[in-house]
Amino acid sequence: MYYRIIVILFFFSTFSHAQSSQLAYNYFQKGEYEKAAVFYKQLYTKNDVRRDYFKQLLSCYQLIENFEASSKLLTTHLKKFPDQPYLLIEVGYNLQLQNKKEEAQSYYEKTLKTIDTNPFQGGTIGRSFQENHLLDYALLAYKKAMELNPDLNFNIDIANIYAEKADVENMFDTYLNVIEKNEVYYETVQRYTGKFISDDSEDENNKLFKKLVLKRLQKSPNDSWNKLLSWLYMQQKDYDKALIQELAIYKRNKDNLDRIFELGEVAFNNKDYETSKSSFTYILDNTQNSSLILDAHIYLLEATIETATTTKEHETIEQKFQYLFATYGNGSSTLNLKISYADFLTFTKDSPNKAITILKEVLSEAGSDYQYGSIKLKIGDILVYTNKFNEALINYSQVQTKLKNSALAQTARFKVAQTSYFKGDFKWALTQLKVLKKSTSQLIANDALDLYLLISDNIVGDTIHNALKTYAKADVLAFQNKNKAAIDTLTIALQKFKGRSIEDEALYKQAELYAKIHLYELAENNYLKLIALQKDGILVDDAYYHLAGLYKDNLGKIEKAKEMYKKIIFEFPSSIYLVDARKQFRKLRGDHLN
């Protein structure tokens, strides 16, 4: 019985203490410092070894300018803990708050001198200076401790102070010192520096970081410097430059090709097919790993499919598929090859039935739920290709159910929304898209938002949704690679619904399709019509950007391309195309981009 009473009393004591601590914190956060001080004083009295209680109580007194109470607290605490040099900083800062700067500085200098006899105190002293916003003194403390004992490493603390002071160059340089001292901190440094790096190669921070890393690389070749440069170029989407760094790392170590493979994947997903091809070709030339070789071949094939335009090229791709099947067999090891082949058969060769047969056979070979889900998604896509929307929805929904909360499930939900839109069930599509706008996948979230806006903008005031239904029909045809039919359907939409909100979407979609089938002048005409129609519309910067690409890559009108890029740079500063427009403009102007 006595034991139970002790336990109960202990429980209530602990609960009461925790409650007081939370109340004190809440009052402090709300700026009610007098109320917070009452609770922190109780907590400090019961447990004066807790530095956080002491510090918060001291801060409460200082924030309400009760310097009599703060001075008394400091005197009492110093008597209890005379061997804690950081307390001298608190005394000094308390004087500084009372405009007694000279007296305060004498305490700061006295604290710094204690590092001479014990460099290990440098960390505590430096952090105490930081807590009181005395950043220059904190730097002195950390640097002095490291000079006296080279085994100490406060470089991350020093770099963080430079960040707080907005001294970016010294911050970057110090972070690089961290890696130079111990490469194990590479990922930590990358995470911290990443906060100051953008996707714009012309950003001053990007240029400064590159300069500092290159300087280190020239001084002493080191994998970490190449990795940082590769990472920087990846942020800027300069995948060709990133590949140069990755090749340098591999040639130095001959370790493994994983980083080059990952770069090839990223480049492929960002439609830089040339860099992707270069990455996977290098892998084929430098490995004997059969699994890696097959995966590299698949990516090379898919990149080639994306860039192929002639029947002859398609025949060569077919032959390559057959060669790989003959080489690697028809079993589970070629599952990804079969999925890729089914996609090629459907969307390039218009043989969906053969593709469906292959994929249904492959389902039994799936070695994981992820593989199963990937195959079901592809079957759904092919069913959409053949206008079997309801069957497609069943396949997508099965993936959602089987792989809840996964990336594939989010992709499946988007495909459910898209297919519902294709078949004219706009309300259900919107229901799905509302959820997906908050997707953890930025790509899915962006696609969901675009489709959501398209539908919501074009069902208002149109109870039978004829305009949107016509546009959706064209969208289905475009999905099915029936580009001529899609263009003709959009022409009908433009004639029947001129002046309606669907007009700008139809012009833009038709321009994309014209460009896809190499009717570049017609694409140009559509983009110009769109710009004239909606000078401030949400698609105008898209039109300028793609028009610039047409002038640059297809129509040989370089001056006009520069003009379009300048439009984005000066008139659309928040455009997602701004960074690339600036980069392309500088290239066309003849600037040297290294």
N, C-alpha and C positions, 0 to 999 in steps of 0.2 A: 504494500500500500504506500509506504513512504517513498519507495522508488518511483511509483507512478506519479505521485505528487510532484517529485523533483522534475520528472520528464515534462509534465504539464506546465509547470512554472517556467522551465527552460524554453518550451515551445512558445508560450505567450510572450516571454521576454524577447526572443528572437523576432517574433512577428511584430511586436511593438517597435523594436529597433529598426526593422526594415521599413515599417510604415513611416516612421519619423524621417528616415533617410530619403524616402520617396517624396514626402511632403516638402522637405527642405529643397530638394532638387526642383520640384515643380514650381515653388515660389521663386527660386533663383531664376529659372528659365523665363518666368513671366515678368521678371524685373521687380518683384516685390521683395526687396533685399532685407528690409527690416524684419519681415515675417520669417524669411529664410534664416536670418541670423539667430533668431530664437531657437530654431530646431538644430542648427549647426552647433550652436553653443552647447546644447544638451548632449549632442553626439560627441563633440570634442571632449567635454568634461568626463564622459564615461570611457572614452578611448582616445587619449591624446597622442598615441603613437601613429594613428592614422593620418598620414600626411594630407590626404584629400580633405578630411574634415577641417584640419588646421587651415589649409589654403583657402577653402571655400568660405570659412568664417572670416578670415582676414580680408578676403575680397569683398564680402558683404559690408564690413565696416568701412572699407576704402571707398566703395561705390556710393555709400550714403554720407561720405566725408566725415565719419566719426573717427578722426585720427587719434583722439585720446584713447578710445577703445582699441584701435589697431596697434598703437604703440605699446599699450599695456599687455596685449596678447603676445606681441613679439618679445617683449622683455621676459615674460613668464616662460615662453616656449624656449627661448635661448638658454635660460637657466636649467631647464630640464634636459636639453639636448645641446650642450656646448660644443660637441665635436662634429656638428653638422655645418660645414662652411657655407652651404647654399643659403642658410638662414641670414647670412650677412647681406645677400642680394635682396632678400625680402625687406630687411631693415633699410637698405639703401633706396629701394623703390618706394617704400613708404615715405621716406624723406623727399624723394623726387616729386611725389604727388602733392607735397606741401610747398613745392617750388624751392626746396633747399638742395639745389643741384650740386653744388660743390661738396657738401657733406655726403650726398648720395654717391658721388663719384669716388670718394675716398673709400667707401665700403666696397664698391665694385672692384677697385684696384686691390684692396686687401684680399678679396675673395680670389682674384686671379693669382695672387702670390701663393695661395695654398696649393695650387697645382704643381709648383716647383718641387714640393716635398712628396706629393702624391698624385702623379699624373692620372691615376685611375679615377680620381674625383672629377676629371675633366668632363665626363659624360653627364653626371648629375648637375654640375655647375652650369654647363652649356645649356642643358634643358631648362634649368631655372631662369637663366637669362632669357631664353626664348619665351617661356610662359609669361614673362613680364614685358614682352615686346622689345627687349634690349638686344636687338639682333647683332649689332656690331660687336658687343661684348661677348655674345654667344660664339661668334666666329673666332674671336681671340682665344676663348677658352678651349674650343675644340682643336684649333690649330696648334696651340701651345702644348696641349696634352699629347698630340700626335708627334710633335717634334721631339718631345722628351722621351716618348716611348713609341717607336715606329710600329710596334705590334698592335697598337690601338688603331681602330678604323672608324672614324666619325664622318667619313666622306658623305654618306647619305644624309646625315643631319646637316652637314655644311651645304650640300646641294639644295636641300629643302629650304634653308635660310635664303640662299640666293634666289630661289623661286619666289619666296615671299617678298623679297626686295625687288623683284622684277628684273634681276640681273641675269638674263637668259644665257649669255655667253659663259659666265663663270659657273652657272648652274649645270649646263651641258658638260663643260670641261670637268667639273667635279664628279659628275655621274660617270664619265669615262674613266676617271681615276679609280672609281669603285671597281670597275671591270678589270682595269689594269692590275689592281692589287689582288683581285680574286674573281675569276671568271664565273664562279658559281652564282654571282649576283646578276648575270646577264639578263635574265627574264625580269627581275625586279627593276633594273635600270630601264629596260625597254618599256615596262608598264608606266614608270614615272615620266620618262621623256615623251611617251606617246600622248600625254596630256597637252603638250606644247607643239605637236606636229600635226599638220593638216594634210589634205590630199592635193594641195596646190604646191607644185614644185617651185613656184615663184614666191611663196610665203617666206618672209625674212627668217623665221625660225628654222624652216626646212633648209634653206641655203646655209645658214650658220651651222646647223648640226652636221650637214654633209661636209662642210669645210673642215670642221674639227675632227671628224672621223677619218677623213682622207689624210689629214696631217698625221694622225696616229698610224694609219696603215702604211704610209710612206716611210715612217720612222722605224716601225717594227711590224712586219707582216704577222697578222694574228687572225684566226678564224672569227673571233668576236667582232672585229672591225668589218670584215666582209659580211657577216650576218646582219649587223646593224645597217650597213648600206643597202643590203638586199631588202631588209624590212622597210627602210625608208622609201625605196623605189616601189615597193609593193603598195605602200599607202598612197603613193602618187600615181599608181597604175602604170608605171613605167616598167612593165614586166620584162622587156628585152634587156634593160639595164640590170634588173634583179637577177636575171639568168647569168649574166657575166660574173656577178659576185658568187653565185652558187657554184658555177663551174670552177672558179678559183678555189673555193673551199674543197670541192671534191678532188681536184687535181693535187691539192696539198696533202690530203689524207687518204684518198681512195677508200673511204670508210663505207658509206652506203649511198644509194641514190634517192633516198626518201625525200629529201628536201627539193631536189630537182623535179621529182614526180609531183609533189604537192604544188610546186610553182606551175608546172604544166597544167594541172587541174584548175588552178585559180585563173590562169590566163585563158583557158578554154571557156570557163564559166563567164568570163568578162569579154568574150568574143575576140580576144587577141589570138587568133588562130595561128598566125605565123610563129609567135613565141611558143605557143603550145606545141606546135609541130617540131620546132627546134629542140624543145625540152625532151619530148618522147623519142625523137630520132637519136639524141645523144644517149638516152637510156638504152635503146636497142643496140647501140654500138659498144656499150660498156658493161653489159651484164650477161650472165649465163643463166640467171634465174628464170625458169620457164613461165612461172606465174606472172612475174613482173613484165616479161617480154609480151605475154598475151595482153595484159592490161594496157601496155604502151601501144600495141597494135590497134586495140579498140579505140583508144583516144585519137590516134592518128587517122583512123578511118572516119570517125565522127567529125573531126576537124576538116577532113577532105570533103565529106558530104556537105558540110556547111558552106564550103567555098566553091564546090563544083557547079558548073552551069551548063555543060554540054552532055549530050547523050553518050558520047565517047567516054567522058570522065565517069559517068554512072556505070558504064559497062566495066570499066577498070575496077571500080569499087566492088561490083558484084564478083568479079574474078578474085579479088583480094579476100572477100568473105569466104568464098569457096576454098581458097587456098588454106586459110586459117582453120576451117572446119576439117579439112583433110589432114592438116598437121596436128591439131590438138584434139581431134575426135569430137564426138557428139554427146558426151556425158555431162555430168554436173559441173565439171571444170570450165566448160564453155558457156555457162548459163548467161553471163553478162554479154557475151558475144551474140547469143541468140536473141536477147532483148534488143540489142542494138540492130541486129539484122531485121527483126520484126518491124522496128521503127522505119528502117530504110525501105523495106518492102511496101509499107503502107504509104508513107508520106512522099516518097520519091518515085517508086515504081507503080503505085496505085494497085497493089495486090494485097488488100486487107484480109481476105479470107485465108490466104496462105499464112499470113502473119498470125492471125488468131489461132490457127491450128498449131503452129509452132509454140506459141505462148501457153496454150492449154496443156500441151505435153510437158513444158518446162515447169509448170506449177508443182508437179510431183517431185521435182528435183530441188526445190527451194530448201536450203539448209537452215534458214532462220526466218522469223516473222518479218524481218526487214526485207529479205529477198522476196518473200511471198507478197508482201505489200507492194513492192516495186513492180512485180509482174502484173498484179491486179490493176494497178494504176495504168500501166501500159495497155492492158486489155481494154480498160475503160476508154482510153484515148482513141483506140482503133474503132471501138463501137460508136464513139462520137463521129469519127470519120465516115462511118457508114449510116449515120443518122439514126442509130438505135439508141436514142437518148435515155430511155427508161432502163435499158439493160446496163448502160454505162453508169447511171446513177446507183444501181445496185452494187456494182463493183467498187465504186468510190466509197460508198457507205460502209461496205464490208471492211475496207482499210481503216476508216475512221473508228469503227467499233473494235477491230482487232488490235490496233496500235494507238490507243487513246493517249492524247497529250504529246505524241511524238511529232517530229518534223514532218514525217510522211502523212500523219493524220491531218496536219494543217494543210498540206498540199492537197490531200483528198477533199477536205472541206471546201477549198477554193475551187477545185474542179467540179464539185457538186453545185456551187453557186454559179460557176461559168456555164455549166451544162443546163441548169435551170433557166438561165438567161437566154441561152441558145434556143430553147424550146418555148420561150415566151412566158415562163413562170417568173415574172419579175419580182413579185412580192416575196416569194421564198428565197430568191437569189439575194435580195436585200437583207433578209433575216440572217443568212449565212455570212454575208459580207460585213455586217455590223460587228460580228464577233471577230472576224479576221483582221479588221483594221487595227486591232491591238495585238496582232500576232508577234511572237518573239522573233520570227524571221522577217527581217526588214524587206526582203524581196516580196514575200507573200503579202505583207502589210501594204506595201506600195501598190501592188497589183490589185489588191482588194479595194483600196481607196479609189483607184482610177475607175474600176468597174462600178463601184458604188455611186460615184459622182455621175458617171455616164447614165446609169439607170435613173437615179433620183432626179437628175436635171431634165430628163426627157419623158417622165410619166406625169408631170404636173400639167394639168389642163387638157390632158388627152386621155379620155376615159377608155378608149379602145386601143390606145398605144400603137397606132398604125406606123408612125414614123420610127419608133424604136424597134418594132417588129421587123420592119424592112432593113434597118441597120443591122440588127442581130442576125438576120438571114445572111447578109453580106459577111458578117464576122465569122459565121459558121463556115461559109465557103472559103474564106481566107485561111481558117484553121485547117481546112481539108486540102490546102494547096491548090484550090481551084480558083486561081487568081483572076483569070479573065471573067469568069462568071461573077466573082465578087465585085469586080470593077463595074460590070454592067448593072448589077443590083444597086450599087452606090449611085450610079448615074440616074437610075429611076428615083432613088431617094432624094437626090439633089433637085430633080425636076418637080417632083410632087410636093416636097416639103421645104421649098425655098423660103427663106426668112424665118424658119423655125429653128429652135435651139440645136437640132440635130445637124444642121448644115455644116457648121465648122468641123464637127467630128467626122462627117462623111468626106469632106474635102481632104482632111488630114489622112484618114485611112486610105482613101483612094490614091493619094500622093505616094504613100508608103508602098502600095501595091504596084503602081506604075514604075517606081524605082526598082522594085524586086524583079520585074520582067524587062528591065532595061529601057523603058520608055521615059527617058530622063527629062526631055522637054515638057512632056505632059505632067510629070511630077513637079517640075519647076513651076509650071502654070498654076497648078493646084495650090502650092505653098504661097505663091504671090496673091492668089485670090483670097486665101485664108487670112493673110496679113492685112489685106485691104478691108476684109469683112469685119475683122475684130482686132483692131490695133492694140487693144489692152486685154484681149482674151487670154485664157489660161494656156492655150495651145500656141500662142504667137512665138514665144521664145523657142519652142520645139520646132516650129516652122523655120525660123531663122537658122537654127542650128543644122537642121537636115538640108536646108537649101544651101548653106555654106559647104556642106559635105558634097552635095551634087556638083557645085561649081568647082570644087577642088579636085575631086576624084573622077568625075565622069564627064563634065562639060568643058574642062580646061579653061575656066574663067577665074583665074587666080585673084584678080583685083576685086571681082564681085564677091568671091569667097571671103576675102579680107574685110570687105564692107559688111557682110553679114555677121562675121565674128565680132566686129566692132560694135554692131548694134546690140549684141548680147552683153558685151563688156560694159558699155556705157548706159544702156537703157534697161537692162535686166540684171541688176547687181545681186538679186537673190535667186537667180536661175540655177538649176542643178547643172547646167551646161557651162557655167561661168569659168570654172577652172580649165576645162578642156578647150573652151573657146579662146581663152587667153594663151594657152600653150600652142594651139594651132595657128593663131594669128602671128605669134612670134616666129614660128617656123616659116610661115609664108613670107614674113618680112625679112627673113634671112638671118635672124639672131642665132648665135651659136648656143645650142642647148646641150650642156654636158651632163 
